Amino acid sequence: MPETAALITGLILERPLCLDCLATKATLSPTVIERALATLGTVMVVNRVNGRCRACGESTEVVALKRPDA
């Protein structure tokens, strides 16, 4: 799980992606992504908002991470 969390963090740190693009880029299932996001939420702020995905450009729910102090 640490490698998965690191990969996801690198992909979405302050760059919002939709869950589909995140799963595609990380080559992981949405279920694994959701578990990792839950784990990351214990140490970082996981933002889920309606916005534009930085990969596909669709307006949908996107996920981004922010450092707690930011």
PDB file of N, CA, C and O in Angstrom:
ATOM      1  N   MET A   1       0.802  -1.212   0.000  1.00  0.00           N
ATOM      2  CA  MET A   1       0.000   0.000   0.000  1.00  0.00           C
ATOM      3  C   MET A   1       0.843   1.273   0.000  1.00  0.00           C
ATOM      4  O   MET A   1       0.400   2.261  -0.587  1.00  0.00           O
ATOM      5  N   PRO A   2       2.022   1.321   0.614  1.00  0.00           N
ATOM      6  CA  PRO A   2       2.801   2.561   0.568  1.00  0.00           C
ATOM      7  C   PRO A   2       3.153   2.997  -0.856  1.00  0.00           C
ATOM      8  O   PRO A   2       3.146   4.190  -1.156  1.00  0.00           O
ATOM      9  N   GLU A   3       3.459   2.043  -1.729  1.00  0.00           N
ATOM     10  CA  GLU A   3       3.778   2.402  -3.107  1.00  0.00           C
ATOM     11  C   GLU A   3       2.554   2.969  -3.819  1.00  0.00           C
ATOM     12  O   GLU A   3       2.661   3.916  -4.598  1.00  0.00           O
ATOM     13  N   THR A   4       1.399   2.384  -3.546  1.00  0.00           N
ATOM     14  CA  THR A   4       0.156   2.857  -4.153  1.00  0.00           C
ATOM     15  C   THR A   4      -0.144   4.275  -3.689  1.00  0.00           C
ATOM     16  O   THR A   4      -0.486   5.134  -4.502  1.00  0.00           O
ATOM     17  N   ALA A   5      -0.022   4.525  -2.402  1.00  0.00           N
ATOM     18  CA  ALA A   5      -0.281   5.862  -1.859  1.00  0.00           C
ATOM     19  C   ALA A   5       0.691   6.878  -2.443  1.00  0.00           C
ATOM     20  O   ALA A   5       0.292   7.997  -2.765  1.00  0.00           O
ATOM     21  N   ALA A   6       1.943   6.510  -2.584  1.00  0.00           N
ATOM     22  CA  ALA A   6       2.934   7.426  -3.160  1.00  0.00           C
ATOM     23  C   ALA A   6       2.609   7.735  -4.620  1.00  0.00           C
ATOM     24  O   ALA A   6       2.719   8.883  -5.050  1.00  0.00           O
ATOM     25  N   LEU A   7       2.214   6.734  -5.371  1.00  0.00           N
ATOM     26  CA  LEU A   7       1.856   6.928  -6.775  1.00  0.00           C
ATOM     27  C   LEU A   7       0.668   7.870  -6.904  1.00  0.00           C
ATOM     28  O   LEU A   7       0.698   8.814  -7.694  1.00  0.00           O
ATOM     29  N   ILE A   8      -0.370   7.613  -6.131  1.00  0.00           N
ATOM     30  CA  ILE A   8      -1.574   8.452  -6.185  1.00  0.00           C
ATOM     31  C   ILE A   8      -1.253   9.871  -5.758  1.00  0.00           C
ATOM     32  O   ILE A   8      -1.721  10.827  -6.376  1.00  0.00           O
ATOM     33  N   THR A   9      -0.463  10.018  -4.712  1.00  0.00           N
ATOM     34  CA  THR A   9      -0.075  11.349  -4.250  1.00  0.00           C
ATOM     35  C   THR A   9       0.637  12.118  -5.353  1.00  0.00           C
ATOM     36  O   THR A   9       0.339  13.289  -5.589  1.00  0.00           O
ATOM     37  N   GLY A  10       1.568  11.470  -6.023  1.00  0.00           N
ATOM     38  CA  GLY A  10       2.285  12.125  -7.111  1.00  0.00           C
ATOM     39  C   GLY A  10       1.389  12.545  -8.252  1.00  0.00           C
ATOM     40  O   GLY A  10       1.630  13.570  -8.891  1.00  0.00           O
ATOM     41  N   LEU A  11       0.363  11.768  -8.513  1.00  0.00           N
ATOM     42  CA  LEU A  11      -0.539  12.076  -9.629  1.00  0.00           C
ATOM     43  C   LEU A  11      -1.500  13.218  -9.327  1.00  0.00           C
ATOM     44  O   LEU A  11      -1.819  14.001 -10.222  1.00  0.00           O
ATOM     45  N   ILE A  12      -1.970  13.331  -8.084  1.00  0.00           N
ATOM     46  CA  ILE A  12      -3.034  14.304  -7.820  1.00  0.00           C
ATOM     47  C   ILE A  12      -2.677  15.397  -6.829  1.00  0.00           C
ATOM     48  O   ILE A  12      -3.551  16.175  -6.448  1.00  0.00           O
ATOM     49  N   LEU A  13      -1.447  15.483  -6.404  1.00  0.00           N
ATOM     50  CA  LEU A  13      -1.082  16.546  -5.469  1.00  0.00           C
ATOM     51  C   LEU A  13      -1.322  17.904  -6.121  1.00  0.00           C
ATOM     52  O   LEU A  13      -0.558  18.345  -6.980  1.00  0.00           O
ATOM     53  N   GLU A  14      -2.383  18.542  -5.699  1.00  0.00           N
ATOM     54  CA  GLU A  14      -2.785  19.865  -6.180  1.00  0.00           C
ATOM     55  C   GLU A  14      -3.070  19.917  -7.683  1.00  0.00           C
ATOM     56  O   GLU A  14      -3.090  20.999  -8.270  1.00  0.00           O
ATOM     57  N   ARG A  15      -3.292  18.743  -8.317  1.00  0.00           N
ATOM     58  CA  ARG A  15      -3.693  18.673  -9.731  1.00  0.00           C
ATOM     59  C   ARG A  15      -4.891  17.736  -9.807  1.00  0.00           C
ATOM     60  O   ARG A  15      -4.706  16.519  -9.854  1.00  0.00           O
ATOM     61  N   PRO A  16      -6.089  18.251  -9.821  1.00  0.00           N
ATOM     62  CA  PRO A  16      -7.268  17.391  -9.752  1.00  0.00           C
ATOM     63  C   PRO A  16      -7.449  16.495 -10.974  1.00  0.00           C
ATOM     64  O   PRO A  16      -7.311  16.932 -12.116  1.00  0.00           O
ATOM     65  N   LEU A  17      -7.760  15.238 -10.701  1.00  0.00           N
ATOM     66  CA  LEU A  17      -8.088  14.262 -11.738  1.00  0.00           C
ATOM     67  C   LEU A  17      -9.391  13.578 -11.361  1.00  0.00           C
ATOM     68  O   LEU A  17      -9.706  13.425 -10.181  1.00  0.00           O
ATOM     69  N   CYS A  18     -10.149  13.164 -12.378  1.00  0.00           N
ATOM     70  CA  CYS A  18     -11.337  12.354 -12.105  1.00  0.00           C
ATOM     71  C   CYS A  18     -10.879  10.941 -11.732  1.00  0.00           C
ATOM     72  O   CYS A  18      -9.749  10.552 -12.023  1.00  0.00           O
ATOM     73  N   LEU A  19     -11.744  10.198 -11.102  1.00  0.00           N
ATOM     74  CA  LEU A  19     -11.390   8.860 -10.637  1.00  0.00           C
ATOM     75  C   LEU A  19     -11.020   7.945 -11.804  1.00  0.00           C
ATOM     76  O   LEU A  19     -10.105   7.130 -11.679  1.00  0.00           O
ATOM     77  N   ASP A  20     -11.715   8.069 -12.933  1.00  0.00           N
ATOM     78  CA  ASP A  20     -11.397   7.227 -14.094  1.00  0.00           C
ATOM     79  C   ASP A  20      -9.984   7.496 -14.609  1.00  0.00           C
ATOM     80  O   ASP A  20      -9.234   6.557 -14.875  1.00  0.00           O
ATOM     81  N   CYS A  21      -9.617   8.766 -14.749  1.00  0.00           N
ATOM     82  CA  CYS A  21      -8.269   9.092 -15.233  1.00  0.00           C
ATOM     83  C   CYS A  21      -7.211   8.699 -14.211  1.00  0.00           C
ATOM     84  O   CYS A  21      -6.136   8.225 -14.579  1.00  0.00           O
ATOM     85  N   LEU A  22      -7.508   8.892 -12.944  1.00  0.00           N
ATOM     86  CA  LEU A  22      -6.571   8.493 -11.902  1.00  0.00           C
ATOM     87  C   LEU A  22      -6.327   6.993 -11.953  1.00  0.00           C
ATOM     88  O   LEU A  22      -5.183   6.547 -11.868  1.00  0.00           O
ATOM     89  N   ALA A  23      -7.386   6.214 -12.091  1.00  0.00           N
ATOM     90  CA  ALA A  23      -7.250   4.765 -12.177  1.00  0.00           C
ATOM     91  C   ALA A  23      -6.463   4.352 -13.422  1.00  0.00           C
ATOM     92  O   ALA A  23      -5.628   3.449 -13.363  1.00  0.00           O
ATOM     93  N   THR A  24      -6.733   5.013 -14.543  1.00  0.00           N
ATOM     94  CA  THR A  24      -6.027   4.698 -15.781  1.00  0.00           C
ATOM     95  C   THR A  24      -4.550   5.029 -15.669  1.00  0.00           C
ATOM     96  O   THR A  24      -3.703   4.204 -16.012  1.00  0.00           O
ATOM     97  N   LYS A  25      -4.231   6.223 -15.193  1.00  0.00           N
ATOM     98  CA  LYS A  25      -2.834   6.643 -15.085  1.00  0.00           C
ATOM     99  C   LYS A  25      -2.056   5.804 -14.080  1.00  0.00           C
ATOM    100  O   LYS A  25      -0.871   5.536 -14.277  1.00  0.00           O
ATOM    101  N   ALA A  26      -2.720   5.389 -12.999  1.00  0.00           N
ATOM    102  CA  ALA A  26      -2.049   4.598 -11.964  1.00  0.00           C
ATOM    103  C   ALA A  26      -2.076   3.107 -12.290  1.00  0.00           C
ATOM    104  O   ALA A  26      -1.422   2.311 -11.616  1.00  0.00           O
ATOM    105  N   THR A  27      -2.825   2.731 -13.310  1.00  0.00           N
ATOM    106  CA  THR A  27      -3.066   1.328 -13.675  1.00  0.00           C
ATOM    107  C   THR A  27      -3.519   0.512 -12.461  1.00  0.00           C
ATOM    108  O   THR A  27      -3.004  -0.570 -12.181  1.00  0.00           O
ATOM    109  N   LEU A  28      -4.498   1.073 -11.756  1.00  0.00           N
ATOM    110  CA  LEU A  28      -5.092   0.436 -10.580  1.00  0.00           C
ATOM    111  C   LEU A  28      -6.609   0.469 -10.718  1.00  0.00           C
ATOM    112  O   LEU A  28      -7.156   1.282 -11.463  1.00  0.00           O
ATOM    113  N   SER A  29      -7.272  -0.408 -10.005  1.00  0.00           N
ATOM    114  CA  SER A  29      -8.736  -0.422 -10.040  1.00  0.00           C
ATOM    115  C   SER A  29      -9.280   0.731  -9.191  1.00  0.00           C
ATOM    116  O   SER A  29      -8.611   1.193  -8.267  1.00  0.00           O
ATOM    117  N   PRO A  30     -10.489   1.192  -9.503  1.00  0.00           N
ATOM    118  CA  PRO A  30     -11.106   2.234  -8.681  1.00  0.00           C
ATOM    119  C   PRO A  30     -11.223   1.835  -7.205  1.00  0.00           C
ATOM    120  O   PRO A  30     -11.128   2.691  -6.326  1.00  0.00           O
ATOM    121  N   THR A  31     -11.425   0.563  -6.934  1.00  0.00           N
ATOM    122  CA  THR A  31     -11.514   0.101  -5.546  1.00  0.00           C
ATOM    123  C   THR A  31     -10.196   0.323  -4.808  1.00  0.00           C
ATOM    124  O   THR A  31     -10.189   0.788  -3.668  1.00  0.00           O
ATOM    125  N   VAL A  32      -9.093  -0.006  -5.455  1.00  0.00           N
ATOM    126  CA  VAL A  32      -7.769   0.199  -4.850  1.00  0.00           C
ATOM    127  C   VAL A  32      -7.515   1.694  -4.660  1.00  0.00           C
ATOM    128  O   VAL A  32      -6.966   2.106  -3.638  1.00  0.00           O
ATOM    129  N   ILE A  33      -7.911   2.501  -5.636  1.00  0.00           N
ATOM    130  CA  ILE A  33      -7.756   3.953  -5.540  1.00  0.00           C
ATOM    131  C   ILE A  33      -8.537   4.475  -4.332  1.00  0.00           C
ATOM    132  O   ILE A  33      -8.011   5.264  -3.548  1.00  0.00           O
ATOM    133  N   GLU A  34      -9.783   4.041  -4.181  1.00  0.00           N
ATOM    134  CA  GLU A  34     -10.621   4.504  -3.063  1.00  0.00           C
ATOM    135  C   GLU A  34      -9.995   4.131  -1.717  1.00  0.00           C
ATOM    136  O   GLU A  34      -9.983   4.946  -0.794  1.00  0.00           O
ATOM    137  N   ARG A  35      -9.478   2.911  -1.601  1.00  0.00           N
ATOM    138  CA  ARG A  35      -8.824   2.496  -0.350  1.00  0.00           C
ATOM    139  C   ARG A  35      -7.606   3.357  -0.055  1.00  0.00           C
ATOM    140  O   ARG A  35      -7.392   3.780   1.081  1.00  0.00           O
ATOM    141  N   ALA A  36      -6.815   3.612  -1.084  1.00  0.00           N
ATOM    142  CA  ALA A  36      -5.626   4.439  -0.898  1.00  0.00           C
ATOM    143  C   ALA A  36      -6.002   5.875  -0.523  1.00  0.00           C
ATOM    144  O   ALA A  36      -5.340   6.489   0.313  1.00  0.00           O
ATOM    145  N   LEU A  37      -7.054   6.407  -1.132  1.00  0.00           N
ATOM    146  CA  LEU A  37      -7.501   7.758  -0.787  1.00  0.00           C
ATOM    147  C   LEU A  37      -7.959   7.829   0.668  1.00  0.00           C
ATOM    148  O   LEU A  37      -7.714   8.823   1.352  1.00  0.00           O
ATOM    149  N   ALA A  38      -8.621   6.777   1.138  1.00  0.00           N
ATOM    150  CA  ALA A  38      -9.040   6.739   2.541  1.00  0.00           C
ATOM    151  C   ALA A  38      -7.824   6.762   3.462  1.00  0.00           C
ATOM    152  O   ALA A  38      -7.827   7.443   4.487  1.00  0.00           O
ATOM    153  N   THR A  39      -6.793   6.019   3.094  1.00  0.00           N
ATOM    154  CA  THR A  39      -5.568   6.009   3.885  1.00  0.00           C
ATOM    155  C   THR A  39      -4.882   7.370   3.833  1.00  0.00           C
ATOM    156  O   THR A  39      -4.454   7.892   4.863  1.00  0.00           O
ATOM    157  N   LEU A  40      -4.778   7.941   2.641  1.00  0.00           N
ATOM    158  CA  LEU A  40      -4.158   9.257   2.497  1.00  0.00           C
ATOM    159  C   LEU A  40      -4.912  10.330   3.271  1.00  0.00           C
ATOM    160  O   LEU A  40      -4.314  11.295   3.747  1.00  0.00           O
ATOM    161  N   GLY A  41      -6.226  10.162   3.396  1.00  0.00           N
ATOM    162  CA  GLY A  41      -7.045  11.129   4.119  1.00  0.00           C
ATOM    163  C   GLY A  41      -6.713  11.231   5.593  1.00  0.00           C
ATOM    164  O   GLY A  41      -7.132  12.177   6.260  1.00  0.00           O
ATOM    165  N   THR A  42      -5.973  10.280   6.103  1.00  0.00           N
ATOM    166  CA  THR A  42      -5.578  10.356   7.514  1.00  0.00           C
ATOM    167  C   THR A  42      -4.389  11.291   7.728  1.00  0.00           C
ATOM    168  O   THR A  42      -4.129  11.713   8.855  1.00  0.00           O
ATOM    169  N   VAL A  43      -3.666  11.620   6.652  1.00  0.00           N
ATOM    170  CA  VAL A  43      -2.492  12.484   6.796  1.00  0.00           C
ATOM    171  C   VAL A  43      -2.522  13.713   5.887  1.00  0.00           C
ATOM    172  O   VAL A  43      -1.745  14.646   6.085  1.00  0.00           O
ATOM    173  N   MET A  44      -3.410  13.720   4.895  1.00  0.00           N
ATOM    174  CA  MET A  44      -3.529  14.852   3.978  1.00  0.00           C
ATOM    175  C   MET A  44      -5.006  15.184   3.821  1.00  0.00           C
ATOM    176  O   MET A  44      -5.877  14.420   4.237  1.00  0.00           O
ATOM    177  N   VAL A  45      -5.272  16.321   3.220  1.00  0.00           N
ATOM    178  CA  VAL A  45      -6.646  16.728   2.935  1.00  0.00           C
ATOM    179  C   VAL A  45      -7.006  16.229   1.537  1.00  0.00           C
ATOM    180  O   VAL A  45      -6.401  16.641   0.548  1.00  0.00           O
ATOM    181  N   VAL A  46      -7.995  15.339   1.465  1.00  0.00           N
ATOM    182  CA  VAL A  46      -8.480  14.821   0.180  1.00  0.00           C
ATOM    183  C   VAL A  46      -9.680  15.672  -0.228  1.00  0.00           C
ATOM    184  O   VAL A  46     -10.718  15.656   0.435  1.00  0.00           O
ATOM    185  N   ASN A  47      -9.529  16.404  -1.310  1.00  0.00           N
ATOM    186  CA  ASN A  47     -10.616  17.246  -1.815  1.00  0.00           C
ATOM    187  C   ASN A  47     -11.317  16.540  -2.954  1.00  0.00           C
ATOM    188  O   ASN A  47     -10.686  16.117  -3.923  1.00  0.00           O
ATOM    189  N   ARG A  48     -12.628  16.415  -2.832  1.00  0.00           N
ATOM    190  CA  ARG A  48     -13.483  15.896  -3.912  1.00  0.00           C
ATOM    191  C   ARG A  48     -14.471  17.004  -4.238  1.00  0.00           C
ATOM    192  O   ARG A  48     -15.349  17.328  -3.439  1.00  0.00           O
ATOM    193  N   VAL A  49     -14.317  17.571  -5.407  1.00  0.00           N
ATOM    194  CA  VAL A  49     -15.175  18.684  -5.816  1.00  0.00           C
ATOM    195  C   VAL A  49     -15.557  18.511  -7.275  1.00  0.00           C
ATOM    196  O   VAL A  49     -14.917  17.762  -8.014  1.00  0.00           O
ATOM    197  N   ASN A  50     -16.604  19.209  -7.681  1.00  0.00           N
ATOM    198  CA  ASN A  50     -16.937  19.247  -9.097  1.00  0.00           C
ATOM    199  C   ASN A  50     -15.993  20.229  -9.755  1.00  0.00           C
ATOM    200  O   ASN A  50     -15.868  21.375  -9.322  1.00  0.00           O
ATOM    201  N   GLY A  51     -15.333  19.775 -10.802  1.00  0.00           N
ATOM    202  CA  GLY A  51     -14.369  20.618 -11.496  1.00  0.00           C
ATOM    203  C   GLY A  51     -13.937  19.967 -12.785  1.00  0.00           C
ATOM    204  O   GLY A  51     -14.530  18.983 -13.227  1.00  0.00           O
ATOM    205  N   ARG A  52     -12.905  20.518 -13.387  1.00  0.00           N
ATOM    206  CA  ARG A  52     -12.397  19.999 -14.654  1.00  0.00           C
ATOM    207  C   ARG A  52     -11.202  19.092 -14.391  1.00  0.00           C
ATOM    208  O   ARG A  52     -10.245  19.476 -13.717  1.00  0.00           O
ATOM    209  N   CYS A  53     -11.277  17.896 -14.930  1.00  0.00           N
ATOM    210  CA  CYS A  53     -10.171  16.942 -14.817  1.00  0.00           C
ATOM    211  C   CYS A  53      -9.012  17.458 -15.653  1.00  0.00           C
ATOM    212  O   CYS A  53      -9.200  17.863 -16.800  1.00  0.00           O
ATOM    213  N   ARG A  54      -7.815  17.445 -15.082  1.00  0.00           N
ATOM    214  CA  ARG A  54      -6.639  17.948 -15.793  1.00  0.00           C
ATOM    215  C   ARG A  54      -6.123  16.978 -16.843  1.00  0.00           C
ATOM    216  O   ARG A  54      -5.224  17.321 -17.611  1.00  0.00           O
ATOM    217  N   ALA A  55      -6.681  15.762 -16.888  1.00  0.00           N
ATOM    218  CA  ALA A  55      -6.246  14.792 -17.894  1.00  0.00           C
ATOM    219  C   ALA A  55      -7.209  14.740 -19.074  1.00  0.00           C
ATOM    220  O   ALA A  55      -6.794  14.918 -20.219  1.00  0.00           O
ATOM    221  N   CYS A  56      -8.500  14.495 -18.804  1.00  0.00           N
ATOM    222  CA  CYS A  56      -9.459  14.326 -19.897  1.00  0.00           C
ATOM    223  C   CYS A  56     -10.231  15.600 -20.227  1.00  0.00           C
ATOM    224  O   CYS A  56     -10.846  15.696 -21.289  1.00  0.00           O
ATOM    225  N   GLY A  57     -10.201  16.581 -19.320  1.00  0.00           N
ATOM    226  CA  GLY A  57     -10.885  17.840 -19.570  1.00  0.00           C
ATOM    227  C   GLY A  57     -12.374  17.838 -19.262  1.00  0.00           C
ATOM    228  O   GLY A  57     -13.041  18.860 -19.427  1.00  0.00           O
ATOM    229  N   GLU A  58     -12.900  16.708 -18.818  1.00  0.00           N
ATOM    230  CA  GLU A  58     -14.327  16.621 -18.497  1.00  0.00           C
ATOM    231  C   GLU A  58     -14.638  17.390 -17.212  1.00  0.00           C
ATOM    232  O   GLU A  58     -13.819  17.447 -16.294  1.00  0.00           O
ATOM    233  N   SER A  59     -15.831  17.978 -17.162  1.00  0.00           N
ATOM    234  CA  SER A  59     -16.318  18.595 -15.933  1.00  0.00           C
ATOM    235  C   SER A  59     -17.058  17.519 -15.161  1.00  0.00           C
ATOM    236  O   SER A  59     -18.129  17.078 -15.578  1.00  0.00           O
ATOM    237  N   THR A  60     -16.498  17.096 -14.044  1.00  0.00           N
ATOM    238  CA  THR A  60     -17.027  16.001 -13.241  1.00  0.00           C
ATOM    239  C   THR A  60     -16.450  16.102 -11.838  1.00  0.00           C
ATOM    240  O   THR A  60     -15.769  17.079 -11.525  1.00  0.00           O
ATOM    241  N   GLU A  61     -16.701  15.130 -10.997  1.00  0.00           N
ATOM    242  CA  GLU A  61     -16.062  15.117  -9.688  1.00  0.00           C
ATOM    243  C   GLU A  61     -14.583  14.803  -9.869  1.00  0.00           C
ATOM    244  O   GLU A  61     -14.223  13.821 -10.518  1.00  0.00           O
ATOM    245  N   VAL A  62     -13.744  15.629  -9.300  1.00  0.00           N
ATOM    246  CA  VAL A  62     -12.304  15.415  -9.367  1.00  0.00           C
ATOM    247  C   VAL A  62     -11.754  15.282  -7.950  1.00  0.00           C
ATOM    248  O   VAL A  62     -12.353  15.744  -6.979  1.00  0.00           O
ATOM    249  N   VAL A  63     -10.604  14.640  -7.867  1.00  0.00           N
ATOM    250  CA  VAL A  63      -9.957  14.399  -6.577  1.00  0.00           C
ATOM    251  C   VAL A  63      -8.594  15.074  -6.602  1.00  0.00           C
ATOM    252  O   VAL A  63      -7.858  14.961  -7.582  1.00  0.00           O
ATOM    253  N   ALA A  64      -8.260  15.770  -5.532  1.00  0.00           N
ATOM    254  CA  ALA A  64      -6.936  16.387  -5.393  1.00  0.00           C
ATOM    255  C   ALA A  64      -6.515  16.292  -3.936  1.00  0.00           C
ATOM    256  O   ALA A  64      -7.353  16.161  -3.044  1.00  0.00           O
ATOM    257  N   LEU A  65      -5.236  16.357  -3.708  1.00  0.00           N
ATOM    258  CA  LEU A  65      -4.692  16.364  -2.352  1.00  0.00           C
ATOM    259  C   LEU A  65      -4.066  17.706  -2.060  1.00  0.00           C
ATOM    260  O   LEU A  65      -3.484  18.341  -2.939  1.00  0.00           O
ATOM    261  N   LYS A  66      -4.189  18.126  -0.835  1.00  0.00           N
ATOM    262  CA  LYS A  66      -3.505  19.331  -0.381  1.00  0.00           C
ATOM    263  C   LYS A  66      -2.809  18.994   0.928  1.00  0.00           C
ATOM    264  O   LYS A  66      -3.287  18.184   1.721  1.00  0.00           O
ATOM    265  N   ARG A  67      -1.680  19.634   1.127  1.00  0.00           N
ATOM    266  CA  ARG A  67      -0.989  19.475   2.404  1.00  0.00           C
ATOM    267  C   ARG A  67      -1.835  20.143   3.473  1.00  0.00           C
ATOM    268  O   ARG A  67      -2.439  21.182   3.206  1.00  0.00           O
ATOM    269  N   PRO A  68      -1.900  19.584   4.669  1.00  0.00           N
ATOM    270  CA  PRO A  68      -2.731  20.171   5.723  1.00  0.00           C
ATOM    271  C   PRO A  68      -2.377  21.623   6.039  1.00  0.00           C
ATOM    272  O   PRO A  68      -3.256  22.388   6.435  1.00  0.00           O
ATOM    273  N   ASP A  69      -1.132  22.019   5.877  1.00  0.00           N
ATOM    274  CA  ASP A  69      -0.722  23.379   6.193  1.00  0.00           C
ATOM    275  C   ASP A  69      -0.937  24.351   5.046  1.00  0.00           C
ATOM    276  O   ASP A  69      -0.710  25.550   5.210  1.00  0.00           O
ATOM    277  N   ALA A  70      -1.371  23.861   3.881  1.00  0.00           N
ATOM    278  CA  ALA A  70      -1.544  24.747   2.702  1.00  0.00           C
ATOM    279  C   ALA A  70      -2.929  25.315   2.642  1.00  0.00           C
ATOM    280  O   ALA A  70      -3.246  26.073   1.725  1.00  0.00           O
TER     281      ALA A  70
END
